[in-house]
């Protein structure tokens, strides 16, 4: 089994928002980017992506929302975390239940990150379970660079997105008013993040949503056990299913995300 990631190059902070305290791993300098984990948590692959963001010139804020921070994604751990999330009041797993309450805390984190780091605004990157949270966080004015990676919620409706109708309408209006744009990534044939779900994003945001669909055979064929045996489909474009080779489609996706963050979050020279 591959080793866990100690996350020793991150500063572990307890950040309290509305009387709720969560651990956030922070590292880097420059404009802030909030990177949210995917099931089953802050895996070594998620931490690797965080380091790439840091090396691109950003301060990365990686909140611990579930799982064991730094743990390698085994089947047993993944199933345990999934079962806990399904009964958690912080997450809306099924269609028709609206926006996940944890996104209110995440919007507060974005406000704090912007206050600490400055710049024109904050980037937000969601992965899998948290994929749509990057869009929800644009309800916070400081969030101006959302990246929606393989959003999997709600689990029971492949064409739905995890938003209340009111929040969806507010976000669509803000995208027009503030000239925002969102990137979205998925693999072709992903059963957790379908073409129908991306069509719903396009219906909501129009050309302000930029979908990227990678061929299924571009996915890493030997991902960690949780992804191989539970997820069972090409899914995690910039983490578990990324292939770290020059000119590979998944690495190009990573580079596009970093370029998007640079364009949106870096002030032009005076």
C-alpha positions as CSV (number, residue, x, y, z in Angstrom):
1,X,0.0,0.0,0.0
2,X,1.2,3.5,-0.8
3,X,2.2,5.7,2.2
4,X,0.0,8.4,3.7
5,X,0.9,12.1,3.2
6,X,2.1,13.8,6.4
7,X,1.1,17.3,5.1
8,X,4.1,18.6,7.1
9,X,4.7,21.4,4.6
10,X,1.2,22.8,5.4
11,X,0.3,24.9,8.4
12,X,-2.6,23.3,10.3
13,X,-5.1,25.9,11.5
14,X,-8.3,25.7,13.4
15,X,-10.7,28.3,11.8
16,X,-14.0,29.1,13.5
17,X,-16.9,30.5,11.5
18,X,-20.4,30.9,13.0
19,X,-19.2,28.9,16.1
20,X,-18.1,25.9,13.9
21,X,-14.4,25.1,13.9
22,X,-12.7,23.1,11.2
23,X,-9.1,22.3,10.5
24,X,-7.7,24.0,7.4
25,X,-4.3,23.2,5.9
26,X,-2.7,26.4,4.6
27,X,0.5,26.9,2.5
28,X,2.0,29.3,0.0
29,X,1.8,33.0,-0.8
30,X,-0.1,35.1,-3.2
31,X,-3.9,35.2,-3.9
32,X,-6.0,32.7,-2.1
33,X,-7.4,29.5,-3.5
34,X,-9.8,27.2,-1.5
35,X,-9.2,23.6,-2.6
36,X,-11.9,21.2,-1.2
37,X,-11.3,17.5,-0.9
38,X,-13.0,14.6,-2.7
39,X,-14.1,11.3,-1.2
40,X,-12.6,9.8,0.9
41,X,-10.8,13.0,2.0
42,X,-7.5,14.9,1.7
43,X,-5.7,12.1,0.0
44,X,-2.0,12.2,-1.2
45,X,-3.3,13.0,-4.7
46,X,-5.4,15.9,-3.4
47,X,-2.4,17.2,-1.5
48,X,-0.3,16.9,-4.6
49,X,-2.7,19.1,-6.5
50,X,-2.6,21.6,-3.6
51,X,1.1,21.8,-3.9
52,X,0.9,22.5,-7.6
53,X,-1.5,25.4,-6.8
54,X,1.0,26.7,-4.3
55,X,3.9,26.4,-6.7
56,X,1.9,28.4,-9.3
57,X,2.0,31.4,-6.9
58,X,-1.1,31.0,-4.7
59,X,-1.9,30.6,-1.0
60,X,-3.9,27.3,-0.9
61,X,-6.5,26.8,1.9
62,X,-7.4,23.1,2.1
63,X,-10.3,22.5,4.6
64,X,-10.7,19.1,6.3
65,X,-14.4,18.4,5.6
66,X,-14.4,14.6,6.0
67,X,-12.0,11.6,6.2
68,X,-8.5,11.3,7.7
69,X,-6.3,14.0,6.5
70,X,-3.4,12.7,4.3
71,X,-4.7,9.1,4.3
72,X,-4.2,6.8,1.3
73,X,-7.6,6.0,-0.2
74,X,-8.3,2.3,0.7
75,X,-11.6,0.6,0.0
76,X,-12.3,0.2,3.7
77,X,-11.6,3.8,4.6
78,X,-13.6,5.1,1.6
79,X,-16.7,3.1,2.5
80,X,-16.6,4.2,6.1
81,X,-16.3,7.9,5.2
82,X,-19.1,7.6,2.6
83,X,-21.5,6.1,5.1
84,X,-20.8,8.9,7.6
85,X,-21.4,11.6,4.9
86,X,-24.7,10.0,3.9
87,X,-26.1,10.7,7.4
88,X,-24.3,14.1,7.9
89,X,-26.4,17.2,8.3
90,X,-23.8,19.2,6.5
91,X,-24.2,17.5,3.1
92,X,-27.2,17.2,0.8
93,X,-26.6,13.9,-0.9
94,X,-30.0,13.4,-2.7
95,X,-31.9,15.4,-5.3
96,X,-34.5,17.9,-4.1
97,X,-32.8,18.6,-0.8
98,X,-31.2,21.9,-1.9
99,X,-27.8,23.4,-1.2
100,X,-25.4,21.7,1.3
101,X,-25.2,23.7,4.6
102,X,-21.4,23.2,4.8
103,X,-21.1,25.7,1.9
104,X,-22.1,28.5,4.2
105,X,-19.0,27.7,6.3
106,X,-16.9,27.5,3.1
107,X,-18.1,30.9,2.0
108,X,-16.9,32.3,5.3
109,X,-13.5,30.6,4.8
110,X,-13.3,32.4,1.4
111,X,-14.0,35.8,3.1
112,X,-11.2,35.1,5.6
113,X,-8.8,34.0,3.0
114,X,-9.4,37.1,0.9
115,X,-8.9,39.3,3.9
116,X,-5.6,37.6,4.7
117,X,-4.2,37.4,1.1
118,X,-5.7,40.3,-0.7
119,X,-5.8,40.5,-4.5
120,X,-8.9,40.8,-6.7
121,X,-10.6,37.7,-5.2
122,X,-10.5,34.1,-4.3
123,X,-10.4,30.9,-6.4
124,X,-12.6,27.9,-5.4
125,X,-11.9,24.3,-6.6
126,X,-14.3,21.5,-5.8
127,X,-13.7,17.8,-6.4
128,X,-16.3,15.0,-6.7
129,X,-18.5,15.3,-3.7
130,X,-17.5,19.0,-3.3
131,X,-17.4,19.7,-7.0
132,X,-20.5,21.8,-7.1
133,X,-19.4,23.6,-3.9
134,X,-17.1,25.7,-6.0
135,X,-20.1,27.1,-7.8
136,X,-22.1,27.6,-4.6
137,X,-19.3,29.6,-3.1
138,X,-19.8,32.3,-5.8
139,X,-22.6,33.4,-3.5
140,X,-19.7,35.0,-1.6
141,X,-18.6,38.1,-3.5
142,X,-14.9,37.4,-3.0
143,X,-15.1,34.2,-5.0
144,X,-14.3,35.0,-8.6
145,X,-12.6,31.9,-10.0
146,X,-14.7,28.7,-9.6
147,X,-13.5,25.3,-10.9
148,X,-16.0,22.5,-10.9
149,X,-14.3,19.1,-11.1
150,X,-16.4,15.9,-11.7
151,X,-19.3,17.0,-9.4
152,X,-21.1,13.9,-8.2
153,X,-24.0,15.4,-6.2
154,X,-26.9,14.5,-6.1
155,X,-26.2,10.8,-6.3
156,X,-29.7,9.9,-7.3
157,X,-30.3,12.2,-10.2
158,X,-27.6,12.3,-12.9
159,X,-29.1,15.5,-14.5
160,X,-29.4,17.5,-11.3
161,X,-27.0,19.9,-9.6
162,X,-26.7,20.4,-5.9
163,X,-28.4,23.8,-5.6
164,X,-31.7,25.2,-4.4
165,X,-33.6,27.0,-7.1
166,X,-33.1,30.3,-5.3
167,X,-29.4,29.8,-5.1
168,X,-29.2,28.8,-8.7
169,X,-31.0,31.9,-9.9
170,X,-28.8,34.1,-7.7
171,X,-25.6,32.6,-9.0
172,X,-26.7,32.9,-12.6
173,X,-27.4,36.5,-12.1
174,X,-24.1,37.2,-10.4
175,X,-22.2,35.5,-13.3
176,X,-23.8,37.9,-15.7
177,X,-23.4,41.0,-13.5
178,X,-19.8,40.3,-12.5
179,X,-18.7,38.7,-15.8
180,X,-17.7,35.4,-14.1
181,X,-16.8,32.2,-15.8
182,X,-16.5,28.6,-14.5
183,X,-14.5,25.7,-15.7
184,X,-15.9,22.2,-15.5
185,X,-14.0,18.9,-15.9
186,X,-15.2,15.3,-16.3
187,X,-14.3,12.1,-18.1
188,X,-16.5,10.8,-20.9
189,X,-18.6,8.0,-19.6
190,X,-18.2,8.9,-15.9
191,X,-21.3,7.4,-14.2
192,X,-21.0,9.8,-11.2
193,X,-20.7,13.0,-13.3
194,X,-22.7,12.6,-16.4
195,X,-23.1,14.5,-19.6
196,X,-26.7,15.3,-18.5
197,X,-25.3,17.1,-15.4
198,X,-22.9,19.2,-17.5
199,X,-25.9,20.1,-19.8
200,X,-27.7,21.4,-16.7
201,X,-24.7,23.6,-15.9
202,X,-24.7,24.9,-19.5
203,X,-28.5,25.6,-19.2
204,X,-27.9,27.6,-16.0
205,X,-24.8,29.5,-17.0
206,X,-24.8,29.5,-20.8
207,X,-21.4,30.2,-22.4
208,X,-20.1,31.3,-18.9
209,X,-19.7,27.6,-18.2
210,X,-16.7,26.1,-20.0
211,X,-17.1,22.3,-20.0
212,X,-14.1,20.0,-20.6
213,X,-14.7,16.4,-21.3
214,X,-11.6,14.1,-21.4
215,X,-11.7,10.7,-23.1
216,X,-12.1,7.8,-20.7
217,X,-9.0,6.1,-21.9
218,X,-6.9,9.1,-20.7
219,X,-7.6,8.2,-17.1
220,X,-4.9,6.6,-14.9
221,X,-5.5,2.9,-15.2
222,X,-4.1,2.1,-11.8
223,X,-5.7,4.6,-9.3
224,X,-5.8,4.0,-5.5
225,X,-8.0,1.1,-4.4
226,X,-11.0,3.2,-3.4
227,X,-11.2,4.6,-7.0
228,X,-10.4,1.2,-8.6
229,X,-12.9,-0.9,-6.7
230,X,-15.6,1.6,-5.4
231,X,-15.7,4.5,-7.9
232,X,-15.1,2.0,-10.7
233,X,-15.1,4.6,-13.5
234,X,-12.7,7.3,-14.8
235,X,-13.6,10.2,-12.6
236,X,-10.9,12.3,-10.8
237,X,-9.4,14.3,-13.6
238,X,-6.7,16.2,-11.6
239,X,-6.2,13.8,-8.7
240,X,-6.5,10.0,-8.6
241,X,-6.9,9.6,-12.3
242,X,-4.3,12.1,-13.4
243,X,-1.3,10.8,-15.4
244,X,1.7,12.9,-14.6
245,X,3.4,12.8,-18.0
246,X,4.2,15.7,-20.3
247,X,1.4,16.6,-22.8
248,X,-1.0,14.1,-21.2
249,X,-4.7,15.3,-21.4
250,X,-5.1,15.2,-17.6
251,X,-1.9,17.2,-17.1
252,X,-3.1,19.7,-19.6
253,X,-6.3,20.0,-17.6
254,X,-4.3,20.8,-14.5
255,X,-2.3,23.4,-16.4
256,X,-5.5,25.0,-17.8
257,X,-6.8,25.3,-14.2
258,X,-3.6,26.9,-13.0
259,X,-3.7,29.4,-15.9
260,X,-7.4,30.2,-15.2
261,X,-6.5,31.0,-11.6
262,X,-3.6,33.2,-12.7
263,X,-5.7,35.1,-15.2
264,X,-8.6,35.7,-12.7
265,X,-6.7,36.3,-9.5
266,X,-3.6,38.2,-10.5
267,X,-3.8,42.0,-10.6
268,X,-2.5,43.6,-13.9
269,X,0.7,45.6,-13.6
270,X,0.1,49.2,-12.7
